Amino acid sequence: MTTDLPVNRFKARLKAGEPQIGFWLAMASPVATEIAAGAGFDWLLIDMEHTPNDAPDVAHQLRAAEGGTAEPAVRVPWNEPVLVKRLLDLGARTLLFPFVQSAEEARRAVEATRYPPDGMRGVSGMSRANRYGRVPNYFARAADEICVLVQAETRKAIEAVDEIANVPGVDGVFIGPADLSTDFGHPGEWTRPEIWSAILDAGRRIKAAGKGAGFLSASEADCRGVLEAGFDFVAVGIDSAILSRQTDALVKTYKAAK
């Protein structure tokens, strides 16, 4: 086991402005994570907000991702410092905070990932994050490799995206198209002109603040559209959706209507 603090490749490439292609993990399966980790993606998102994943499940998936091409990120279920502390101690280094609507909420997310005096993360000298006490100067260096992403998924958040993106310690802002379209009153219709325009405009404002802009869609047209607009980290598929659609297709192939 290495005793050095590994470089967060996702954070480094985000700072360099390099586009990164990701994949969403919703199946709470270390096997699915291991398969996706070796596929060539730049990042993976282990979702805790809308899945049965708990902290032990995340630990198994972080181990499953080791040795792959992708940096694992974790979406926490809420902007809550106790769970954030546990996930950081487990070795999660990139966290996505959902439903952030203001600069103050973004600041609270950052503070949950930082040791005092810069934040409120509790200190544990023997955790997976510091290789069970084997990483020299971990407490002074930890923040260098921790990446904070916040999710703007309402009209209120989009209006405040400049202030959110400019919060020190925020590395990127992820635009959640499903929730945003619902807040606009058109669930699932984020390509409607007024919603799509708001997404692209938010991306420009995030980039102007020097931060990464993120997005998720299973549509190639959507993903290519935001990548062409300069978005930095884009998830292009979801494990459960792929399994669902491909199994449906197999059944239709072999049980065609007569």
N, C-alpha and C positions, 0 to 999 in steps of 0.2 A: 504493500500500500504506500503510495507516494505521501510524503510529508509536506509537500509544497502546496500552496493554495492554487488550485487550478484556475486558469483564465476563463472567464465567461465569454466564450466566443460570440454569443449572440449580442451581448452588450458592446463588445469591441466593434463588431461590424455595424451595429446600430449607430455608434458614434461616428464611424467612417462613412455613413450614408450609403452603405451597400444594401441593395434589396435582398430580402431573405424570404424564402418560401417555406411555409409551415403546414402543419397537419394537426387537426383537433382530435383528442382522445376522449371519448365519452363512455367507453365500454367498461371502465374500471378493471381492465385486464392487463396484467404484466406481459402476457404473451402478445397481445395486440401492440403494446408499447415497444416490445423488443423487435417485433417485425417492422414497425414503422421507423424505429430508430436507425435501422440499417438500410433504409430505402434510398437515402440521399437527401432527405429534407434538411433544412438549416435549423429548424426549431420545431418542437412539439409542444402542444398545450394539454396538460393534464387537468381536466375540468373537475372542480369540486362543487361548482354552483348548481349545476343541473344534472348531477350524476350521484350514484351511491358511494363515491369515493370518500373515505375518511383518511385520517393521517397515516395509519398503517398501510392502507392501500397505496397511498402516494409514495411511501418509502419503498415498497416493492417495485413500483413503476420507475422510480428514480434509479434503482439498481438495474432494472431491465434496460434502461436507456444507455447505460455505461458502455463505452466502446463503439457506439453508433456515431453517425455523422451529425445528429441533431442535438441541440441544447434544449433540455426539458424546461418548460415553464409551467407554473401552476396557477390556475385561476382559483383564488380563494372564494368561499361562498359569500363573504361579506367583509367589509372594511373593519376588521375586529382584531385587536392587537394580540390577544392570547393565542388564537389559532395561528396567526402570522409568526409569532415567536416559535411555536412548535414546528412549523414547516421549515423555517430557517434552520433550526437545530437539526432537522432531518437531512439538510443538505440542499433544499430548494434554494436557488439563487436568483431566479427570475420569477416575479410574482405579478399577476394581473388582478387588479382590484376592480370589481364590478360596480356599476351605478355610482360613479363619482360625478357630482354635479356642481362642485365649486372648488375654488382654490384651497379653501380651508379643509375640505374633505381630502383633497390631494395631499396636503401637508400632513394630515393625520396618517395617511398611508405611508408616507416616507418615514415619519417618526417611528412607526411600528417596526421598521426594518433597521433602525440605527440604534447603536448603544448610546447611553448618556455620555456627554451632555447634549448630543445632537438628536437624541430620540429617547425611546422608552423600551427598547428591546432588553429583556432580561438576560443575565449572563449565566452561561453554563460552560464549564471548562471541559466537560467530557461529552461531546456530542458528535454525531456523524459529520456535521458541518466542519468541525476542526480536526477531523480524523482522530477523534477520541483523545484530544489533547496533544496530538503530534505535530500540528501546524504551528510553526513559530510565529509569534506576534499576530495571531489570528484576530484578536479583538481590535487591533489598530488597523488591520488590513481588510477586514470583512466587507466593509461598505464599498471598497473598490470593485468588487466582483458581484455585488448585489444590484439587480436591475429592477426598477419599479415602473410598471406599466399601469395606467389607469384607463378605465373604460368610460367613454362618453356615449351614452345611449338614449338620451332624451333631448328634447328641444332646449330645455334649460341648460343642459351640459354643453350643447353645441354653441349656445350664445356665450357661454363663459369659457370656451375652449382656449382662448388666448391666455387668460389668467391661469387656467389649470396647467397648460403646457409650460408656463414660465415659472412654475414652482420649482425651486432648487431640489434636486434629487429625483424628480420625475424624469425618466429616460424616454418614455414614449406614451402616446395616447392612442388607444384602440377605439375605433368607431364601431359600435354594435348595430348593424343594420336592421336586425329583426326587431329589437326593442325600439329603435328609433322610428322605424316605419309604423309600429304600433302606436307610439306616442303621437305621431302625425295623424292617426286615425285611419291608416291604411295598412293593416298587418300583412307583412310579407311582400309588400309592394314597394321595396326600397329603390326600384329603378324608375318610379314615377319622377317626372322632371324636377318637381320642387324638392323631393327628398334626395335624389341623386345629386342635385346641385348643392344641397346643404352638406352632403358627405364630402364631395370634392373640395368645397370651400373650406370645410373644417380641416381637411388634409393640408391645404395650402397654409393655413394659419398655424397649424402644428409645426410644419416644416420651417416656417418663418421664425418660430421660437427656437429653432435649432434642435428640435426633438423628433423622434421617430413617429410616423403615422402608421397605424395598423388597421387591418380589416379581415373579415372572414366571409367567404361565400363558396358554395359548391358549384357556382356557375363560372365557367371559364371566361365568359365575356365580362362578368363583373370584375373578376380578379385581374384580367388584363387591363381593364379600364382604370382601376386604381393604381396599378403598377405604372402604367403610362403617365398617370397624373403625379407620380413621384412618391407614392406610399412605400414605406420601407419594409414592413413585415406583414405578410399576407398569408393567411391560412387558406388552403385551396380544397380542403375536403375534411370529412368527419368519418371516423372508423365505423360507427354504428350506421350511418347513412349509406356507406358503401356496402356493408354487409346486407342491409335491408334491400337495397335496390338490386344487388346482384343475385340474392336468393329469390327475389320476385321474378327476375328475368329467367333464372334457371327453371322455376316452376312453369312459367309460360312456355318455355322451350319444349318441355317434356310432357306437359299437360295442356296442350293447346285445345281451345274450344273446338268441338266437333259439330 
